[in-house]
Amino acid sequence: MDRRETEQLLDAIRQARAAGEPAAVATVVRVKGSAYRREGTRMFVRRNGTYECALSGGCLEPTVAEAAARVIATGEPVIVSYDLADDSVWGLGIGCSGAVDIRIERIADDPITNDWLTILERGEAAVLVTPLSGASGRMIVRGTGGVTGGLTDPVVEQAAIARARARLGSPYPASGPDRIGSAEVFYEITMPPPDLVIFGAGHDAAPVAQMAWALGFAVTVVDVRDAFLTPGRFAGATLVCAHFSQFAERVTLGAGSFALIMNHHVERDQESLRFSLESDAAYIGVLGPRSRYDKLLAGLAEQGYVPDASKAARVRSPVGLSLGAETPQEVATSILGELLAIRRGFDGGFLSGSVGSLHRPADKRLLASS
């Protein structure tokens, strides 16, 4: 789930708690074959059957809500399996070729649940470990190394802690089940929203910022022109008015962040590029044709700055996917498509004709076929 979905879920939980109404959360814990959403997707369900967020394209939710009503009444968590291809059993007419297992539990008011909700609220890196079989208990493994809670089986607990930390440290952390001996546990992973720093607040930057925010990015817009930096143009974004000489003290480009350079001004683009190359940003996109990027590099070289190959390898120029984009909204779609693909380890190509998993990063697809 991205940041916006998580915020929707948290808001629903806050409202239910304030009203004293019991509710449940349904989580996809296992997917076999083709399914609309992946492991870790959550859905909030009220006692009256209404819900927030989605586990599918809209076909599973009413059935899951019915099961959640029973869980709310009994307080006993359950795992419900849905074979999306078997219409004779569910009569859903979905026509997919996969199956999903969904764990439904009543939202409790205990230390682990409250700690986890706080972590989600803050957008911290952590893993919630929940046994599906062979053990009981729950625990939270934080990205900072701390562990809260525990499992009844100490052997499973220690193995689960190590594997949770390994998942957090992987290039593309993903929620999912894992078997440890005769036990099976589920790792629900949350990560901070990815940072996108846009250098330039022109008219074409606004749709990029708006779309990026909707997709769960933490957006910062940097420009020397204060009049361009208004909440009306960049709702939800952090606005930084700074000359490039002030970037070091006012702009943060941390590890794993995305930088997008679109000032439409040679000197400002040049200095934004220099600053980005010297940062820990994982991605540096430069708007415009390749010849313009080469011109920026040549200008920096005249000043005595030549980035080494490892730094320059992070640069994408031209930026975006090849969609034939023309309007600012189309260009934003092209750029955000590339950002999502890179963030999740995909190559951004066409899906037509693909027979592998649509949710598995490119490097994992290669490993699976080797």
WOFEN-V985033 format. One record per residue. N is the residue number from 1. PSI is psi in whole degrees, -180 to 180 (NA if undefined). Layout:
# WOFEN-V985033
n;psi
N;PSI
N;PSI
This chain:
# WOFEN-V985033
n;psi
1;140
2;-179
3;-39
4;-41
5;-41
6;-41
7;-39
8;-42
9;-48
10;-39
11;-41
12;-40
13;-43
14;-44
15;-42
16;-42
17;-40
18;-33
19;-5
20;27
21;129
22;149
23;172
24;159
25;129
26;130
27;131
28;117
29;-14
30;135
31;131
32;122
33;-141
34;131
35;159
36;-42
37;167
38;177
39;141
40;-11
41;134
42;155
43;132
44;133
45;129
46;166
47;-30
48;4
49;-9
50;157
51;166
52;148
53;172
54;145
55;-12
56;-163
57;10
58;-2
59;-35
60;-25
61;-47
62;-39
63;-41
64;-38
65;-37
66;-45
67;-37
68;-34
69;-38
70;-38
71;-42
72;-38
73;-39
74;-28
75;0
76;121
77;150
78;159
79;120
80;133
81;138
82;115
83;104
84;-14
85;-13
86;86
87;-21
88;-25
89;-50
90;-24
91;30
92;-19
93;32
94;-44
95;13
96;171
97;12
98;-172
99;151
100;145
101;130
102;124
103;127
104;128
105;146
106;140
107;115
108;169
109;70
110;167
111;-42
112;-46
113;-46
114;-37
115;-43
116;-42
117;-37
118;-41
119;-44
120;-42
121;-42
122;-15
123;41
124;162
125;123
126;167
127;129
128;119
129;119
130;120
131;137
132;-26
133;156
134;-6
135;173
136;179
137;179
138;155
139;158
140;127
141;115
142;154
143;-23
144;-8
145;-19
146;153
147;131
148;139
149;-164
150;173
151;157
152;-24
153;111
154;-32
155;-47
156;-40
157;-50
158;-41
159;-40
160;-38
161;-47
162;-42
163;-32
164;-43
165;-38
166;-39
167;-43
168;-33
169;-1
170;159
171;-34
172;77
173;134
174;140
175;155
176;168
177;164
178;137
179;130
180;101
181;-127
182;-3
183;157
184;131
185;159
186;131
187;115
188;114
189;136
190;140
191;156
192;148
193;143
194;142
195;132
196;118
197;118
198;119
199;107
200;129
201;34
202;180
203;-27
204;-11
205;-28
206;-51
207;-31
208;-48
209;-43
210;-45
211;-40
212;-42
213;-44
214;-29
215;5
216;6
217;150
218;110
219;134
220;133
221;128
222;129
223;151
224;-14
225;101
226;-35
227;-23
228;-20
229;81
230;144
231;-28
232;-32
233;-28
234;62
235;134
236;-9
237;154
238;128
239;127
240;115
241;112
242;138
243;155
244;-23
245;-13
246;4
247;-43
248;-34
249;-17
250;-15
251;133
252;124
253;89
254;179
255;135
256;-2
257;165
258;134
259;136
260;121
261;113
262;53
263;-24
264;37
265;120
266;-50
267;-44
268;-39
269;-40
270;-47
271;-31
272;-39
273;-45
274;-48
275;-42
276;-41
277;-32
278;-1
279;-176
280;16
281;140
282;-22
283;134
284;109
285;135
286;116
287;144
288;173
289;162
290;-34
291;-32
292;-40
293;-43
294;-37
295;-39
296;-43
297;-40
298;-40
299;-40
300;-37
301;-37
302;-26
303;2
304;11
305;118
306;110
307;147
308;169
309;-36
310;-35
311;-43
312;-22
313;-18
314;-9
315;135
316;115
317;122
318;154
319;148
320;176
321;155
322;90
323;-2
324;28
325;140
326;-52
327;161
328;-37
329;-39
330;-41
331;-41
332;-41
333;-43
334;-45
335;-47
336;-30
337;-42
338;-42
339;-45
340;-43
341;-46
342;-41
343;-35
344;5
345;27
346;162
347;-9
348;13
349;-177
350;146
351;-21
352;127
353;-7
354;134
355;-6
356;-173
357;135
358;-6
359;8
360;130
361;157
362;-41
363;-34
364;-33
365;-41
366;-41
367;-39
368;-28
369;-4
370;NA
